[in-house]
Amino acid sequence: MVKRTWPLALLAASLTMMASAAQAYSWWPQPPHIAAKAWVLLDARSGEVLASDNPNMELPPASLTKMMTLYLAFEDLKMGRIKLSDHVPVSVKAWKMGGSRMFIDPSKHPTVQQLLRGISTDSGNDAVVALAQYISGTEAAFVNRMNAKAKQLGMDHTHYSDATGYPVADHYSTALDIAHLGADLWRDFPQYYPLFSEKVFTYDNITQSNRNRLLWRDPRVDGIKTGHTDAAGFCLVTSAQKGNTRFVTAVLGTATDEARASQSKALLDFAFRNFVTVRPAEHDIRRQIDVYGGKRDTVWLVPARPMWISVPRGLERSLKFHLIYKAPLHAPIAKGQVLGTIQAVAKVPDDNKPEVLGSVDMEAANAVRRASWFGRKWDELRLWWQSDEQSVQAKE
């Protein structure tokens, strides 16, 4: 018999439902009250927003801006455009920057590596301007690149007017955009990400401590960035890991330095207590399905990317995996062609109702070439017989 699956027309609706599932489920663990203008709790591996408040409120990001500055610097290092050992000239503009500083001056040429540490640990505005000018010629040109990258990363509610986070007009972001940027930094640049866990940095005999209090208080925490201006309040983006589970929190607009740390830790404690990230083995989710009109009768479907699922703790053992594809499937099929989706489904507590918690595209593990004329006609007969058999069974 031909396998029956959901029509592809229903697939888009199911994926739309999943995008807001974390906020829609009445049975989802409820977060604590967080005293901030906006905040987001994100699973860095699955990309799911587990809880939030005012996630798309456009707010001044203060020094959280420097996360994008560092993203672009890491990108250039990865591409070989700059090197950690490069010596960077210090302009008068960089030297005279106010606010948080690394304390560089035009008589010295710090390395790119020193500037990166001066940005991630000291939050140095002078280091930001010097590095931006070195990479793009001017800070303004660098800011244009920041905005282009924000658009590319899907940060739809973010616009930069400078590279440091000074409170100027038309400079804003959101808790959701910044949380995703934090996850991007961890995922895209694992070789440079450890910079964010550095507690102390000394340059030119001046030692400064990282303002992220959670680096000292919580062994799970390894980043990412603090921010503060009068307009922005006290802000903190935190990343923490335990086992395979990594969460990113973005807390914007708290009242004090202590509040941004305590509120972020409350979110992390809630997350690790109530959620776990699951990655099923490929052999648990790959499927072999029938093919018609091809030189092979079947094709294996495998996940197009690693599948990570955010699951309320205790439900991970109830996960089932359902394949959705349009049957019957006809040759030719190209290797890597997306042919369906696998959904992770768990039963909801109390009413035992199944809910979709995640999905991933399924692609052909191998190509299937078109059969000869005779082979195609034979498969047409096979399909006709199977359809007729199903009709008889339905009457019975």
PEWOBEL-V486468 format. One record per pair of residues at least 24 apart in sequence whose C-alpha atoms are under 6 Angstrom apart, sorted by the first residue. I is the first residue (numbers start at 0). GAP is how many residues later the second one is. D is the distance in Angstrom with one decimal. If there is no record, write none. Layout:
i = <I	I>
gap = <GAP	GAP>
d = <D	D>
//
This chain:
i = <0	4	4	5	21	33	35	35	35	36	36	37	38	38	38	39	39	39	39	40	41	41	42	43	43	43	45	45	54	54	55	56	57	57	57	58	58	58	59	59	60	60	61	61	61	61	62	62	63	64	65	83	83	84	85	85	86	89	93	93	93	94	96	99	99	100	100	119	120	124	174	178	195	195	196	196	244	273	273	274	274	274	275	275	276	276	277	277	278	278	290	290	291	291	292	292	292	292	292	293	293	293	293	294	294	294	299	299	300	300	300	300	301	301	302	302	303	303	303	308	317	318	318	319	319	330	331	331	331	332	332	333	334	334	334	334	335	335	336	336	337	337	338>
gap = <385	319	320	318	28	229	216	217	218	215	216	214	136	211	212	135	136	209	210	208	205	206	204	139	202	203	262	263	120	121	118	117	114	115	116	113	114	115	112	172	111	112	103	165	166	167	102	164	163	100	98	28	29	26	25	26	24	40	32	35	36	31	29	24	25	24	25	76	89	39	75	71	27	28	25	26	32	38	39	36	37	38	35	37	32	33	30	31	28	29	38	39	38	87	37	38	78	83	86	37	75	76	77	74	75	76	64	65	61	62	63	64	60	61	58	59	57	58	59	49	28	26	27	24	25	39	36	37	38	34	35	33	29	30	31	32	27	28	26	27	24	25	24>
d = <5.6	5.6	6.0	5.9	5.4	5.9	5.9	5.2	4.6	5.9	5.0	5.3	5.4	5.3	4.4	5.8	6.0	5.6	5.3	4.7	5.6	5.1	4.7	5.2	5.6	5.4	4.8	5.5	5.2	5.0	5.3	5.6	5.7	5.2	5.0	5.1	5.5	6.0	4.6	5.1	6.0	5.9	4.3	5.1	5.5	5.9	4.8	4.3	5.3	5.1	5.8	4.9	4.7	5.6	5.3	5.6	4.3	5.6	4.6	5.3	5.5	5.9	5.3	5.0	5.8	5.4	5.7	5.8	4.8	5.7	5.4	5.3	4.7	5.2	4.6	5.1	5.1	5.7	5.3	5.6	4.4	4.8	5.5	5.6	5.5	4.7	5.6	5.1	5.7	4.7	5.1	5.5	4.8	5.7	5.8	5.4	5.4	4.3	5.8	4.9	5.6	4.4	4.3	5.7	6.0	4.7	6.0	5.5	5.6	5.2	4.8	5.8	5.3	5.5	6.0	4.6	5.6	5.5	5.8	5.7	5.6	5.5	4.7	5.7	5.1	5.2	5.6	4.9	4.8	5.3	4.9	4.5	5.2	5.8	4.5	4.3	5.1	5.0	5.1	5.4	5.6	4.1	5.5>
//
